[in-house]
Each structure stands twice: as structure tokens, then as C-alpha cells.
Amino acid sequence: MLHVYDGVLRFYSGQAVEGNIYDRWFRLNVVHDVDRSTVTVYIDDQKRFVTHVTPSRSYYFKFGVYMQHHDWSPCMESRWTNVTVYTKP
């Protein structure tokens, strides 16, 4: 999960992926390699983050805005365009 805290895009509430994320368009690519149990995040075609994840059949892809338990805002917004989801055959 990617969260934004104080204008910084983070993996959950931990490691920073990209700073100064507010008020700009950016290209986000997320590669979840289930066989290798890794997630790789690209911002504007630059690899910014890689991590190993615990294998689980409950993972699925979604996007949107979800209120968190801390650092919440009365205005939460995201805009998406040209979304494509690729899967291995």
C-alpha cells in the first residue's frame, strides 16, 4: 500500500518512495511479482522502491483514496487517467 503523509508518498507509513507528491501529475507503475514475492514502484519511469512481501492469496489491485488512522485530512483526492492493468497469461 502506498500512503501519503506530509506530502511524501510512502510504502505504508514507512520508507519514502517519492517526496513533494502533492499538486502534480506523475506516472505511477507498480509491479507485483507474485512468483518472486516482490513489489517494485516506478515514478515517472524511474525505479523508486523495491520490497519483498509476504505471499498471500488475498492481495489484489485497487486504487483510490482511503482515510488512515493518523494524518487525516478533510480533503482527500486522487485523479487517475489511462489506467492499464497487465497480468501474465
C-alpha positions in Angstrom: 0.0 0.0 0.0 1.2 3.5 -0.9 0.2 6.2 1.5 0.9 10.0 1.5 2.0 11.6 4.8 3.1 15.3 4.9 3.4 15.3 1.1 5.6 12.2 0.9 4.5 9.0 -0.9 5.4 6.1 1.4 5.2 2.3 1.5 2.6 2.0 4.3 3.9 4.6 6.8 7.5 3.6 6.4 10.1 4.1 3.7 9.7 7.2 1.5 9.1 6.4 -2.2 8.7 10.0 -3.6 8.7 13.4 -2.0 6.7 16.5 -2.9 3.9 14.4 -4.3 1.0 17.0 -3.8 -0.4 19.1 -6.6 1.3 17.5 -9.6 0.7 14.7 -12.1 3.1 11.8 -12.1 3.2 8.4 -13.8 2.9 5.6 -11.3 3.8 2.0 -12.2 3.6 -0.8 -9.7 4.9 -4.3 -10.5 3.8 -7.1 -8.1 5.8 -10.2 -9.0 3.8 -12.9 -7.2 6.3 -15.6 -8.1 9.2 -13.7 -6.5 7.1 -12.1 -3.7 8.3 -8.6 -4.7 6.7 -5.2 -5.3 8.5 -2.6 -7.4 7.3 1.0 -7.6 8.3 3.3 -10.5 7.5 7.1 -10.5 7.8 8.8 -13.9 9.6 5.7 -15.3 12.3 5.8 -12.5 12.6 2.8 -10.1 12.0 4.3 -6.7 11.2 1.4 -4.4 11.5 -2.4 -4.2 10.5 -4.7 -1.3 9.7 -8.3 -0.6 6.2 -9.1 0.5 4.7 -12.0 2.4 3.0 -14.3 -0.1 -0.8 -14.2 0.3 -3.7 -15.1 -1.9 -5.6 -12.1 -0.5 -3.6 -9.5 -2.4 -5.5 -7.7 -5.2 -5.1 -4.5 -7.1 -7.1 -1.4 -6.3 -6.6 2.4 -6.3 -8.3 5.3 -4.7 -8.3 7.4 -1.5 -8.7 5.8 1.9 -8.7 7.6 5.2 -5.9 6.5 7.6 -6.0 6.5 11.3 -3.5 9.3 11.6 -2.5 12.3 9.5 -6.0 12.6 8.0 -7.4 15.5 6.0 -10.9 16.8 5.4 -10.0 16.9 1.7 -8.7 13.6 0.2 -8.4 13.4 -3.6 -6.7 11.4 -6.3 -7.2 11.6 -10.1 -6.4 8.7 -12.4 -6.2 8.6 -16.2 -5.2 5.9 -18.8 -5.2 3.1 -16.2 -4.0 -0.3 -17.6 -3.6 -3.5 -15.7 -1.4 -6.2 -17.2 -1.4 -9.8 -16.0 0.7 -12.8 -17.0 -1.3 -15.3 -19.1 
